[in-house]
Amino acid sequence: MNSSELILVVEDEPTIAEAVASRLRSEGFQVEVAVDGPTAVDRCAALAPDLVVLDLNLPGFDGIEVCRRIHMYRRVPVVMLTARDDETDMLVGLGVGADDYMTKPFSPRELVARIKAVLRRARSAGSGGPSLSLEADGDTVEIDPSTRRVTEAGRDIHLTPTEFDLLRALAEAGGAVLSRDQLLAMVWGYRDGSGVRTVDSHIRSVRAKLSADLIRTVHGVGYALEASKAGRP
């Protein structure tokens, strides 16, 4: 791990902030801490961190607003923390650009694993590969791995890095069903089966941004693109 990578931890509970910061420093990261929304936005602008660990409930303004504001100026990976196991909160967080989320209480080991996975995806952005073309509700969805752009009927669709990699994995499977465990390993880099709900939430977020029937749920197994809609130009 590159010791020059800087992580901003935005958390107003001192015990949690210190525990997270201490664990990340032990992993070789540089760490700075902010305790409220306005300070977080200011520190992001001043420090240009490589990743932000962002609590949802903050003084000043909440993590959703922090995420919106920091992404107005610079795209930075975000792992969001929430005290409530609320799917709505998670989807809103993903919708404004969070790359992953964890519900408190969480395992510091898993948090570190997720941070490393998000950073790996950010570093590999633009690694290239052939473009993919899909059909959904009569509209064409284009996926360009080189620019990491997605368009539907010629309209740019903003996907987070995680959402892009999830859609790309399903598209490259050519209509084959991928289990949640497979997607966790392919997209997040987890191989212990943890975080299957993360897959479900990201699928919902992608569906909200693209044609809802593009991704098919195979109950008890996982997800697939409709076979007739998966293909290469």
MIDOSE-1310 file (N, C-alpha, C; in nm, 2 decimals, decimal comma, always signed):
residues 233
mnss	+0,08/-0,12/+0,00/+0,00/+0,00/+0,00/+0,09/+0,12/+0,00; +0,05/+0,22/-0,08/+0,13/+0,34/-0,10/+0,11/+0,43/+0,03; +0,22/+0,45/+0,10/+0,21/+0,53/+0,22/+0,17/+0,68/+0,20; +0,18/+0,72/+0,07/+0,15/+0,86/+0,04/-0,01/+0,88/+0,03
elil	-0,08/+0,77/+0,03/-0,23/+0,78/+0,02/-0,28/+0,84/+0,14; -0,36/+0,94/+0,13/-0,42/+1,02/+0,24/-0,57/+0,99/+0,25; -0,62/+0,96/+0,37/-0,76/+0,93/+0,39/-0,81/+1,04/+0,49; -0,92/+1,10/+0,46/-0,99/+1,19/+0,55/-1,10/+1,12/+0,61
vved	-1,10/+1,11/+0,75/-1,20/+1,04/+0,83/-1,29/+1,15/+0,88; -1,42/+1,15/+0,84/-1,52/+1,25/+0,88/-1,62/+1,18/+0,98; -1,60/+1,21/+1,11/-1,68/+1,14/+1,21/-1,68/+1,22/+1,34; -1,80/+1,25/+1,39/-1,81/+1,33/+1,50/-1,81/+1,26/+1,64
epti	-1,80/+1,13/+1,64/-1,79/+1,05/+1,76/-1,64/+1,03/+1,78; -1,58/+1,09/+1,88/-1,43/+1,08/+1,90/-1,38/+0,94/+1,91; -1,45/+0,85/+1,98/-1,40/+0,72/+2,00/-1,39/+0,64/+1,87; -1,50/+0,66/+1,78/-1,50/+0,59/+1,65/-1,39/+0,66/+1,56
aeav	-1,39/+0,79/+1,56/-1,29/+0,86/+1,47/-1,15/+0,81/+1,51; -1,11/+0,81/+1,63/-0,98/+0,77/+1,67/-0,95/+0,62/+1,64; -1,05/+0,54/+1,66/-1,03/+0,39/+1,63/-1,00/+0,37/+1,49; -1,08/+0,44/+1,40/-1,07/+0,42/+1,26/-0,93/+0,48/+1,21
asrl	-0,90/+0,60/+1,26/-0,78/+0,67/+1,22/-0,66/+0,58/+1,27; -0,66/+0,53/+1,39/-0,55/+0,45/+1,44/-0,53/+0,32/+1,35; -0,64/+0,26/+1,32/-0,63/+0,13/+1,24/-0,57/+0,17/+1,10; -0,62/+0,27/+1,04/-0,57/+0,31/+0,90/-0,43/+0,35/+0,91
rseg	-0,38/+0,42/+1,01/-0,24/+0,45/+1,02/-0,16/+0,33/+1,03; -0,21/+0,23/+1,11/-0,13/+0,10/+1,12/-0,12/+0,03/+0,99; -0,21/+0,06/+0,90/-0,21/+0,00/+0,76/-0,12/+0,08/+0,67; -0,06/+0,19/+0,71/+0,03/+0,26/+0,63/-0,02/+0,39/+0,56
fqve	-0,15/+0,42/+0,59/-0,21/+0,54/+0,53/-0,18/+0,66/+0,62; -0,18/+0,78/+0,55/-0,18/+0,90/+0,62/-0,33/+0,93/+0,65; -0,36/+0,99/+0,76/-0,50/+1,01/+0,80/-0,51/+1,15/+0,86; -0,62/+1,22/+0,82/-0,67/+1,34/+0,88/-0,81/+1,32/+0,92
vavd	-0,85/+1,40/+1,02/-0,99/+1,38/+1,08/-1,06/+1,51/+1,08; -1,19/+1,51/+1,04/-1,28/+1,62/+1,05/-1,41/+1,58/+1,13; -1,47/+1,67/+1,21/-1,57/+1,63/+1,30/-1,71/+1,69/+1,26; -1,72/+1,77/+1,15/-1,85/+1,82/+1,11/-1,85/+1,84/+0,96
gpta	-1,97/+1,87/+0,90/-1,98/+1,88/+0,76/-1,90/+1,99/+0,70; -1,91/+2,12/+0,75/-1,84/+2,23/+0,69/-1,69/+2,21/+0,69; -1,64/+2,16/+0,81/-1,49/+2,13/+0,82/-1,45/+2,02/+0,72; -1,54/+1,92/+0,70/-1,50/+1,82/+0,60/-1,49/+1,87/+0,46
vdrc	-1,58/+1,96/+0,42/-1,57/+2,02/+0,28/-1,45/+2,10/+0,27; -1,42/+2,18/+0,37/-1,30/+2,27/+0,37/-1,17/+2,18/+0,36; -1,16/+2,07/+0,44/-1,04/+1,99/+0,45/-1,02/+1,91/+0,32; -1,14/+1,87/+0,26/-1,13/+1,81/+0,12/-1,06/+1,90/+0,02
aala	-1,11/+2,03/+0,02/-1,06/+2,12/-0,07/-0,91/+2,15/-0,05; -0,87/+2,16/+0,08/-0,73/+2,19/+0,11/-0,63/+2,07/+0,10; -0,68/+1,95/+0,13/-0,59/+1,84/+0,14/-0,60/+1,75/+0,01; -0,71/+1,75/-0,06/-0,72/+1,66/-0,18/-0,70/+1,52/-0,14
pdlv	-0,77/+1,46/-0,05/-0,75/+1,32/+0,00/-0,77/+1,22/-0,11; -0,71/+1,10/-0,10/-0,73/+1,00/-0,19/-0,86/+0,92/-0,17; -0,92/+0,93/-0,05/-1,05/+0,87/-0,01/-1,10/+0,94/+0,11; -1,23/+0,94/+0,12/-1,30/+0,99/+0,24/-1,38/+0,89/+0,31
vldl	-1,36/+0,87/+0,43/-1,45/+0,78/+0,52/-1,55/+0,88/+0,58; -1,68/+0,87/+0,54/-1,77/+0,98/+0,57/-1,90/+0,93/+0,65; -1,91/+0,98/+0,77/-2,03/+0,95/+0,85/-2,15/+1,02/+0,80; -2,26/+0,95/+0,80/-2,39/+1,01/+0,74/-2,44/+1,12/+0,83
nlpg	-2,44/+1,10/+0,96/-2,50/+1,20/+1,06/-2,39/+1,28/+1,12; -2,39/+1,41/+1,07/-2,28/+1,50/+1,12/-2,34/+1,63/+1,16; -2,27/+1,71/+1,25/-2,32/+1,84/+1,28/-2,29/+1,93/+1,16; -2,36/+2,05/+1,16/-2,34/+2,14/+1,05/-2,43/+2,11/+0,93
fdgi	-2,39/+2,01/+0,85/-2,48/+1,94/+0,76/-2,43/+1,80/+0,74; -2,52/+1,72/+0,69/-2,50/+1,57/+0,69/-2,40/+1,52/+0,58; -2,37/+1,39/+0,59/-2,28/+1,33/+0,50/-2,33/+1,34/+0,35; -2,46/+1,33/+0,33/-2,51/+1,34/+0,20/-2,47/+1,48/+0,14
evcr	-2,49/+1,59/+0,21/-2,45/+1,72/+0,16/-2,30/+1,73/+0,15; -2,23/+1,67/+0,24/-2,08/+1,67/+0,22/-2,04/+1,61/+0,09; -2,10/+1,49/+0,06/-2,07/+1,42/-0,06/-2,10/+1,50/-0,18; -2,22/+1,57/-0,18/-2,26/+1,65/-0,30/-2,16/+1,76/-0,32
rihm	-2,12/+1,83/-0,21/-2,03/+1,95/-0,22/-1,89/+1,91/-0,27; -1,84/+1,80/-0,21/-1,70/+1,77/-0,25/-1,69/+1,72/-0,39; -1,80/+1,66/-0,44/-1,80/+1,61/-0,58/-1,83/+1,72/-0,68; -1,87/+1,84/-0,63/-1,88/+1,95/-0,73/-1,75/+1,99/-0,78
yrrv	-1,64/+1,97/-0,70/-1,51/+2,02/-0,74/-1,41/+1,91/-0,78; -1,43/+1,79/-0,73/-1,33/+1,69/-0,75/-1,40/+1,55/-0,72; -1,38/+1,46/-0,81/-1,43/+1,32/-0,79/-1,34/+1,25/-0,69; -1,38/+1,22/-0,57/-1,30/+1,15/-0,47/-1,38/+1,03/-0,42
pvvm	-1,31/+0,91/-0,41/-1,38/+0,79/-0,36/-1,43/+0,82/-0,22; -1,55/+0,77/-0,19/-1,62/+0,79/-0,06/-1,67/+0,65/+0,00; -1,63/+0,62/+0,12/-1,70/+0,51/+0,19/-1,78/+0,57/+0,30; -1,91/+0,55/+0,29/-2,01/+0,61/+0,39/-2,04/+0,52/+0,51
ltar	-2,05/+0,58/+0,62/-2,09/+0,51/+0,74/-2,22/+0,56/+0,79; -2,31/+0,47/+0,83/-2,44/+0,51/+0,88/-2,47/+0,43/+1,00; -2,54/+0,50/+1,10/-2,57/+0,43/+1,22/-2,70/+0,35/+1,21; -2,78/+0,37/+1,10/-2,90/+0,30/+1,08/-2,89/+0,21/+0,96
ddet	-2,95/+0,09/+0,99/-2,95/-0,01/+0,88/-3,07/+0,02/+0,79; -3,07/+0,13/+0,72/-3,18/+0,18/+0,64/-3,14/+0,18/+0,50; -3,21/+0,10/+0,42/-3,18/+0,09/+0,28/-3,20/+0,23/+0,20; -3,29/+0,31/+0,25/-3,31/+0,44/+0,18/-3,19/+0,53/+0,20
dmlv	-3,13/+0,53/+0,32/-3,01/+0,61/+0,35/-2,90/+0,56/+0,25; -2,89/+0,43/+0,24/-2,78/+0,37/+0,16/-2,79/+0,41/+0,02; -2,92/+0,40/-0,03/-2,94/+0,43/-0,18/-2,92/+0,58/-0,20; -2,96/+0,66/-0,11/-2,94/+0,81/-0,13/-2,79/+0,83/-0,13
glgv	-2,71/+0,77/-0,04/-2,57/+0,79/-0,04/-2,50/+0,74/-0,17; -2,54/+0,63/-0,22/-2,49/+0,58/-0,35/-2,53/+0,68/-0,46; -2,65/+0,73/-0,45/-2,70/+0,82/-0,55/-2,62/+0,95/-0,56; -2,56/+1,00/-0,45/-2,48/+1,12/-0,46/-2,34/+1,10/-0,48
gadd	-2,30/+0,97/-0,50/-2,16/+0,94/-0,53/-2,08/+0,86/-0,43; -2,14/+0,81/-0,33/-2,06/+0,72/-0,24/-2,03/+0,60/-0,31; -1,91/+0,54/-0,29/-1,87/+0,42/-0,36/-1,90/+0,29/-0,28; -1,92/+0,30/-0,15/-1,95/+0,19/-0,07/-2,00/+0,25/+0,06
ymtk	-2,06/+0,16/+0,14/-2,11/+0,20/+0,27/-2,10/+0,09/+0,37; -2,10/+0,13/+0,50/-2,10/+0,03/+0,61/-2,19/+0,08/+0,72; -2,26/-0,02/+0,78/-2,35/+0,01/+0,89/-2,28/-0,01/+1,02; -2,29/+0,09/+1,11/-2,24/+0,08/+1,25/-2,32/-0,02/+1,33
pfsp	-2,26/-0,10/+1,42/-2,12/-0,12/+1,44/-2,06/-0,20/+1,33; -1,93/-0,17/+1,30/-1,87/-0,24/+1,19/-1,73/-0,30/+1,23; -1,68/-0,39/+1,16/-1,55/-0,45/+1,18/-1,44/-0,36/+1,12; -1,35/-0,32/+1,20/-1,24/-0,24/+1,15/-1,16/-0,31/+1,03
relv	-1,15/-0,44/+1,05/-1,09/-0,52/+0,94/-1,16/-0,51/+0,81; -1,30/-0,52/+0,82/-1,38/-0,52/+0,70/-1,37/-0,38/+0,64; -1,37/-0,27/+0,73/-1,37/-0,14/+0,68/-1,24/-0,12/+0,60; -1,12/-0,16/+0,65/-1,00/-0,15/+0,58/-1,00/-0,23/+0,45
arik	-1,06/-0,35/+0,45/-1,07/-0,42/+0,32/-1,15/-0,35/+0,22; -1,26/-0,29/+0,26/-1,34/-0,21/+0,17/-1,27/-0,09/+0,11; -1,20/-0,02/+0,20/-1,12/+0,10/+0,16/-1,02/+0,06/+0,06; -0,95/-0,05/+0,08/-0,85/-0,09/-0,01/-0,91/-0,13/-0,15
avlr	-1,03/-0,19/-0,14/-1,09/-0,23/-0,27/-1,14/-0,11/-0,35; -1,19/-0,01/-0,28/-1,23/+0,11/-0,35/-1,11/+0,18/-0,41; -1,00/+0,19/-0,33/-0,88/+0,25/-0,38/-0,82/+0,18/-0,50; -0,83/+0,04/-0,50/-0,78/-0,04/-0,62/-0,86/+0,00/-0,74
rars	-1,00/+0,01/-0,72/-1,08/+0,04/-0,84/-1,05/+0,18/-0,89; -1,02/+0,28/-0,80/-0,99/+0,41/-0,84/-0,86/+0,42/-0,91; -0,76/+0,34/-0,87/-0,63/+0,34/-0,94/-0,64/+0,27/-1,07; -0,73/+0,17/-1,09/-0,74/+0,10/-1,22/-0,83/+0,17/-1,31
agsg	-0,89/+0,28/-1,28/-0,98/+0,35/-1,37/-0,91/+0,39/-1,50; -0,98/+0,36/-1,61/-0,92/+0,39/-1,74/-0,83/+0,29/-1,79; -0,84/+0,16/-1,73/-0,75/+0,06/-1,77/-0,79/+0,00/-1,91; -0,90/+0,04/-1,96/-0,94/+0,01/-2,09/-1,01/-0,12/-2,11
gpsl	-1,02/-0,16/-2,24/-1,09/-0,28/-2,27/-1,19/-0,25/-2,38; -1,25/-0,35/-2,45/-1,34/-0,32/-2,55/-1,47/-0,26/-2,50; -1,53/-0,17/-2,58/-1,66/-0,12/-2,55/-1,77/-0,22/-2,56; -1,88/-0,20/-2,48/-1,99/-0,29/-2,47/-2,12/-0,21/-2,51
slea	-2,20/-0,28/-2,58/-2,33/-0,22/-2,62/-2,45/-0,31/-2,58; -2,54/-0,25/-2,51/-2,66/-0,33/-2,46/-2,79/-0,26/-2,51; -2,89/-0,34/-2,52/-3,02/-0,28/-2,55/-3,12/-0,29/-2,44; -3,19/-0,19/-2,40/-3,28/-0,19/-2,29/-3,40/-0,10/-2,33
dgdt	-3,52/-0,16/-2,33/-3,64/-0,08/-2,36/-3,63/-0,01/-2,49; -3,56/-0,07/-2,59/-3,54/+0,00/-2,72/-3,43/+0,10/-2,72; -3,37/+0,13/-2,61/-3,26/+0,23/-2,61/-3,13/+0,15/-2,60; -3,03/+0,21/-2,65/-2,89/+0,16/-2,65/-2,81/+0,21/-2,53
veid	-2,75/+0,12/-2,46/-2,67/+0,15/-2,34/-2,52/+0,12/-2,39; -2,44/+0,22/-2,39/-2,30/+0,20/-2,43/-2,21/+0,21/-2,30; -2,12/+0,12/-2,29/-2,02/+0,11/-2,18/-1,88/+0,12/-2,24; -1,81/+0,23/-2,21/-1,67/+0,25/-2,26/-1,57/+0,24/-2,14
pstr	-1,51/+0,12/-2,13/-1,41/+0,11/-2,02/-1,29/+0,20/-2,02; -1,25/+0,25/-2,14/-1,14/+0,34/-2,15/-1,16/+0,47/-2,08; -1,28/+0,53/-2,11/-1,32/+0,66/-2,05/-1,41/+0,64/-1,92; -1,45/+0,51/-1,90/-1,54/+0,48/-1,79/-1,67/+0,57/-1,80
rvte	-1,72/+0,58/-1,92/-1,84/+0,65/-1,95/-1,95/+0,55/-1,98; -2,07/+0,58/-1,94/-2,19/+0,51/-1,97/-2,29/+0,60/-2,03; -2,35/+0,57/-2,15/-2,45/+0,65/-2,21/-2,58/+0,56/-2,23; -2,69/+0,62/-2,22/-2,82/+0,55/-2,26/-2,89/+0,64/-2,35
agrd	-2,92/+0,59/-2,47/-2,99/+0,67/-2,58/-2,91/+0,80/-2,60; -2,78/+0,80/-2,59/-2,70/+0,92/-2,61/-2,68/+1,01/-2,49; -2,75/+0,97/-2,38/-2,75/+1,06/-2,26/-2,64/+1,00/-2,16; -2,56/+1,09/-2,11/-2,46/+1,05/-2,02/-2,53/+1,01/-1,89
ihlt	-2,48/+0,89/-1,83/-2,54/+0,84/-1,71/-2,42/+0,84/-1,61; -2,44/+0,91/-1,50/-2,34/+0,92/-1,39/-2,34/+0,79/-1,31; -2,24/+0,71/-1,31/-2,23/+0,60/-1,22/-2,11/+0,62/-1,14; -2,11/+0,57/-1,01/-1,99/+0,58/-0,93/-1,90/+0,47/-0,98
ptef	-1,77/+0,48/-0,94/-1,67/+0,37/-0,99/-1,72/+0,23/-0,96; -1,78/+0,21/-0,84/-1,83/+0,08/-0,81/-1,94/+0,04/-0,90; -2,04/+0,13/-0,92/-2,15/+0,10/-1,01/-2,11/+0,06/-1,15; -2,01/+0,14/-1,20/-1,96/+0,11/-1,33/-1,90/-0,03/-1,34
dllr	-1,81/-0,06/-1,24/-1,75/-0,19/-1,24/-1,85/-0,31/-1,23; -1,96/-0,28/-1,15/-2,07/-0,38/-1,14/-2,14/-0,40/-1,27; -2,18/-0,29/-1,34/-2,24/-0,30/-1,47/-2,15/-0,37/-1,57; -2,02/-0,33/-1,57/-1,93/-0,39/-1,67/-1,92/-0,54/-1,64
alae	-1,91/-0,58/-1,52/-1,89/-0,73/-1,49/-2,01/-0,80/-1,54; -2,13/-0,75/-1,52/-2,25/-0,82/-1,57/-2,26/-0,82/-1,72; -2,22/-0,70/-1,79/-2,22/-0,70/-1,93/-2,12/-0,80/-1,99; -2,00/-0,80/-1,93/-1,90/-0,89/-1,99/-1,93/-1,04/-1,97
agga	-2,02/-1,07/-1,87/-2,07/-1,21/-1,85/-2,16/-1,25/-1,97; -2,21/-1,16/-2,05/-2,28/-1,19/-2,17/-2,42/-1,26/-2,14; -2,48/-1,22/-2,03/-2,61/-1,28/-2,00/-2,61/-1,39/-1,90; -2,49/-1,44/-1,87/-2,47/-1,55/-1,77/-2,50/-1,49/-1,63
vlsr	-2,56/-1,58/-1,54/-2,59/-1,54/-1,41/-2,46/-1,53/-1,32; -2,44/-1,42/-1,25/-2,33/-1,41/-1,16/-2,39/-1,41/-1,02; -2,34/-1,49/-0,93/-2,39/-1,49/-0,79/-2,34/-1,37/-0,72; -2,40/-1,34/-0,60/-2,35/-1,23/-0,52/-2,21/-1,25/-0,48
dqll	-2,17/-1,37/-0,44/-2,03/-1,40/-0,40/-1,94/-1,37/-0,52; -1,98/-1,41/-0,64/-1,89/-1,39/-0,76/-1,87/-1,24/-0,78; -1,99/-1,16/-0,77/-1,98/-1,02/-0,79/-1,89/-0,95/-0,68; -1,91/-1,00/-0,55/-1,83/-0,94/-0,45/-1,68/-0,96/-0,48
amvw	-1,64/-1,08/-0,53/-1,50/-1,11/-0,56/-1,45/-1,03/-0,68; -1,54/-1,02/-0,78/-1,50/-0,95/-0,90/-1,49/-0,80/-0,89; -1,59/-0,74/-0,82/-1,60/-0,60/-0,81/-1,54/-0,54/-0,68; -1,56/-0,60/-0,57/-1,52/-0,55/-0,44/-1,39/-0,61/-0,40
gyrd	-1,35/-0,73/-0,45/-1,23/-0,80/-0,41/-1,25/-0,88/-0,28; -1,38/-0,90/-0,23/-1,40/-0,98/-0,11/-1,41/-1,12/-0,15; -1,35/-1,21/-0,07/-1,37/-1,35/-0,10/-1,42/-1,43/+0,02; -1,47/-1,36/+0,12/-1,52/-1,43/+0,24/-1,67/-1,43/+0,25
gsgv	-1,74/-1,38/+0,14/-1,88/-1,38/+0,14/-1,95/-1,27/+0,22; -1,86/-1,18/+0,28/-1,92/-1,07/+0,36/-1,97/-0,96/+0,26; -2,08/-0,89/+0,30/-2,12/-0,78/+0,23/-2,22/-0,81/+0,11; -2,29/-0,92/+0,12/-2,38/-0,95/+0,01/-2,49/-0,84/-0,01
rtvd	-2,53/-0,78/+0,10/-2,63/-0,67/+0,09/-2,58/-0,55/+0,02; -2,45/-0,53/+0,02/-2,38/-0,43/-0,06/-2,41/-0,45/-0,20; -2,40/-0,57/-0,25/-2,43/-0,60/-0,39/-2,58/-0,56/-0,43; -2,67/-0,60/-0,34/-2,81/-0,57/-0,37/-2,84/-0,42/-0,37
shir	-2,78/-0,35/-0,28/-2,80/-0,20/-0,28/-2,74/-0,13/-0,40; -2,63/-0,18/-0,45/-2,57/-0,12/-0,57/-2,65/-0,16/-0,69; -2,70/-0,28/-0,70/-2,79/-0,32/-0,81/-2,91/-0,22/-0,81; -2,97/-0,20/-0,70/-3,09/-0,11/-0,69/-3,05/+0,03/-0,74
svra	-2,93/+0,08/-0,70/-2,89/+0,21/-0,74/-2,86/+0,22/-0,90; -2,80/+0,11/-0,95/-2,78/+0,11/-1,10/-2,92/+0,11/-1,17; -3,01/+0,03/-1,12/-3,14/+0,02/-1,18/-3,22/+0,15/-1,18; -3,19/+0,23/-1,07/-3,26/+0,36/-1,06/-3,20/+0,46/-1,17
klsa	-3,08/+0,44/-1,21/-3,02/+0,53/-1,31/-3,04/+0,48/-1,45; -3,05/+0,35/-1,47/-3,07/+0,30/-1,61/-3,21/+0,23/-1,62; -3,24/+0,17/-1,73/-3,36/+0,10/-1,75/-3,38/-0,01/-1,64; -3,49/-0,01/-1,57/-3,50/-0,09/-1,46/-3,50/-0,24/-1,49
dlir	-3,54/-0,28/-1,62/-3,54/-0,42/-1,65/-3,41/-0,47/-1,72; -3,31/-0,39/-1,72/-3,18/-0,42/-1,78/-3,11/-0,54/-1,70; -3,12/-0,53/-1,57/-3,06/-0,63/-1,48/-3,17/-0,72/-1,43; -3,15/-0,85/-1,45/-3,25/-0,95/-1,40/-3,21/-1,01/-1,27
tvhg	-3,30/-1,02/-1,18/-3,27/-1,09/-1,05/-3,30/-1,24/-1,07; -3,21/-1,32/-1,04/-3,23/-1,47/-1,04/-3,24/-1,51/-0,89; -3,36/-1,53/-0,84/-3,38/-1,55/-0,70/-3,30/-1,67/-0,65; -3,24/-1,64/-0,53/-3,16/-1,74/-0,47/-3,02/-1,77/-0,53
vgya	-2,99/-1,69/-0,64/-2,86/-1,71/-0,71/-2,79/-1,58/-0,71; -2,84/-1,49/-0,80/-2,77/-1,36/-0,81/-2,83/-1,28/-0,92; -2,75/-1,22/-1,01/-2,80/-1,13/-1,11/-2,74/-1,16/-1,25; -2,82/-1,11/-1,35/-2,77/-1,12/-1,49/-2,83/-1,01/-1,57
leas	-2,77/-0,98/-1,68/-2,83/-0,90/-1,78/-2,92/-0,99/-1,87; -3,03/-0,94/-1,91/-3,11/-1,02/-2,00/-3,03/-1,07/-2,12; -3,03/-1,19/-2,15/-2,95/-1,25/-2,25/-2,96/-1,19/-2,39; -3,08/-1,14/-2,42/-3,10/-1,08/-2,55/-3,04/-0,94/-2,56
kagr	-3,01/-0,89/-2,44/-2,97/-0,75/-2,43/-2,82/-0,74/-2,41; -2,75/-0,85/-2,39/-2,60/-0,84/-2,37/-2,53/-0,87/-2,50; -2,43/-0,79/-2,53/-2,36/-0,81/-2,65/-2,25/-0,71/-2,67; -2,17/-0,73/-2,78/-2,07/-0,64/-2,81/-2,10/-0,58/-2,95
p	-2,06/-0,45/-2,97/-2,08/-0,39/-3,10/-2,00/-0,46/-3,21
